[in-house]
Amino acid sequence: MNKLETKHKYSDYFKLVFLVMVLSVYMPAPVHSQDSNTNLESVNEALSDEAENIIETGRIVANIVVVIAFVLLMMNIAFKVMDNSRATAVFIFIIVLRGLYEVIF
């Protein structure tokens, strides 16, 4: 028998029919676009609420950092860890950063 000669058996046809059945069963469902009257306003409101929550969280964190910096400044004045002018400059720098956060957001 020549290698170019191919004899198809019933099992070959059965495999092809099975493959066609599997592919037709597992075809994806047709995709439809959403209706044009979707409620995008509620999505925008939810996004703006979350943005406000994030900004408010940032303000709270910035206030906590300022309070910690103030406490460290007072401890520096009490325990003389570094000279007062350098500690005051660091504290003013933190206050300026806090102000920049308020200006940006």
C-alpha positions as CSV (number, residue, x, y, z in Angstrom):
1,M,0.0,0.0,0.0
2,N,1.4,3.4,-1.0
3,K,1.8,6.1,1.6
4,L,-0.1,8.5,-0.5
5,E,-3.1,6.3,-0.6
6,T,-5.4,6.9,2.2
7,K,-8.4,4.9,3.1
8,H,-10.9,6.5,5.4
9,K,-12.6,4.4,7.9
10,Y,-15.9,5.0,9.5
11,S,-14.0,6.0,12.7
12,D,-12.4,8.9,10.8
13,Y,-15.8,10.2,9.8
14,F,-17.0,9.7,13.3
15,K,-14.1,11.8,14.6
16,L,-15.0,14.6,12.1
17,V,-18.7,14.5,13.0
18,F,-17.7,14.6,16.7
19,L,-15.4,17.5,16.2
20,V,-18.1,19.5,14.3
21,M,-20.6,18.7,17.1
22,V,-18.2,19.8,19.8
23,L,-17.4,23.1,18.0
24,S,-21.0,23.8,17.3
25,V,-22.0,23.2,21.0
26,Y,-19.2,25.3,22.4
27,M,-19.6,28.3,20.0
28,P,-19.8,31.6,21.9
29,A,-23.1,33.3,22.2
30,P,-23.6,36.3,20.0
31,V,-22.7,39.6,21.6
32,H,-25.1,42.4,21.7
33,S,-24.3,46.0,22.6
34,Q,-25.9,47.6,25.6
35,D,-29.0,49.6,25.3
36,S,-28.4,53.3,24.6
37,N,-30.4,54.3,27.6
38,T,-28.1,52.9,30.2
39,N,-27.9,54.9,33.4
40,L,-24.5,56.5,33.1
41,E,-25.4,59.2,35.6
42,S,-25.4,56.6,38.5
43,V,-22.0,55.4,37.4
44,N,-20.7,59.0,37.4
45,E,-22.1,59.7,40.8
46,A,-20.5,56.5,42.2
47,L,-17.1,57.5,40.7
48,S,-17.3,61.0,42.1
49,D,-18.3,59.7,45.5
50,E,-15.3,57.4,45.5
51,A,-13.0,60.2,44.4
52,E,-14.3,62.3,47.3
53,N,-13.7,59.5,49.7
54,I,-10.1,59.1,48.4
55,I,-9.4,62.8,48.7
56,E,-10.9,62.9,52.2
57,T,-8.7,60.0,53.2
58,G,-5.7,61.8,51.9
59,R,-6.6,64.9,54.0
60,I,-7.0,62.8,57.1
61,V,-3.6,61.2,56.5
62,A,-2.0,64.6,55.9
63,N,-3.5,66.0,59.1
64,I,-2.1,63.0,61.0
65,V,1.3,63.6,59.5
66,V,1.2,67.3,60.6
67,V,0.2,66.3,64.1
68,I,3.0,63.8,64.4
69,A,5.5,66.4,63.0
70,F,4.2,68.9,65.6
71,V,4.6,66.4,68.4
72,L,8.2,65.6,67.2
73,L,8.9,69.3,67.1
74,M,7.7,69.7,70.7
75,M,9.8,66.7,71.8
76,N,12.8,68.2,70.0
77,I,12.3,71.4,71.9
78,A,12.0,69.5,75.2
79,F,14.9,67.0,74.7
80,K,17.2,69.0,72.4
81,V,17.7,66.3,69.8
82,M,18.7,68.9,67.2
83,D,18.9,72.6,67.2
84,N,15.6,74.4,67.2
85,S,16.1,76.2,63.9
86,R,16.6,72.9,61.9
87,A,13.6,71.2,63.6
88,T,11.4,74.3,62.9
89,A,12.5,74.2,59.3
90,V,11.5,70.6,59.0
91,F,8.2,71.3,60.6
92,I,7.5,74.3,58.3
93,F,8.5,72.1,55.3
94,I,5.9,69.5,56.3
95,I,3.3,72.3,56.7
96,V,4.1,73.5,53.2
97,L,3.7,70.0,51.8
98,R,0.3,69.8,53.6
99,G,-0.7,73.1,52.0
100,L,0.3,71.9,48.6
101,Y,-1.9,68.9,49.0
102,E,-4.8,71.1,49.8
103,V,-4.1,73.3,46.7
104,I,-3.8,70.4,44.4
105,F,-6.9,68.5,45.6
